[in-house]
Amino acid sequence: MKKALVILFDKVEEMEAVAPIDILRRARIDVTTASLEDGREVVGRSGIGFLADKKFNEIKGELFDAAILPGGPGIPDVAQHSEVGELLLAHDAAGKIVAAICAAPMILDISGVLRGRKCTAHTSVAADIENCDESKNVVEDGNVITSRGAGTATEFALAVLTRLAGAEAANDVAKSICFVR
């Protein structure tokens, strides 16, 4: 069974976290959520609470088939956690999927994952990231998948699912949620 990690933190953009968790679980991907906060509880940008499966320090050093970083106004705080960049860099070096949406590609850029790669990101950070194409909702370059924001979260999650389980699985989930691809 394929395994994915979704990193959660205070002020995460809820839609960007929940879309990948939900869509991947619908396709029977084993999704682990990990909190960067002191406990497992996280409060998103709109005040919606989450209870992560684990604390981040419980999964450090573990490799998943995909590591996913949602965005949101908490991303500058995430940038202070060097171990997040290290985990994403380790996944990249192992050829695993590394996916980030909204402002989160900034973390990929800081950690070196985006070096020489094309990407997309939210308009609030796109100008600061080399090779960033704001005209596309989702950009895939090798094992790296990036997306623009909450409005592209479902498309982003389906791109990750396609890479993990194939186009047929992604099309089945898209159809089940009435998402037109």
PyMOL commands that set and color helices and strands:
alter all, ss='L'
color gray80, all
select helices_A, chain A and resi 14-26+56-58+75-78+82-93+105-111+123-126+150-165+167-176
alter helices_A, ss='H'
color red, helices_A
select strands_A, chain A and resi 3-8+30-35+41-43+49-51+54-55+66-69+97-101+138-141+144-147
alter strands_A, ss='S'
color yellow, strands_A
deselect
rebuild
show_as cartoon
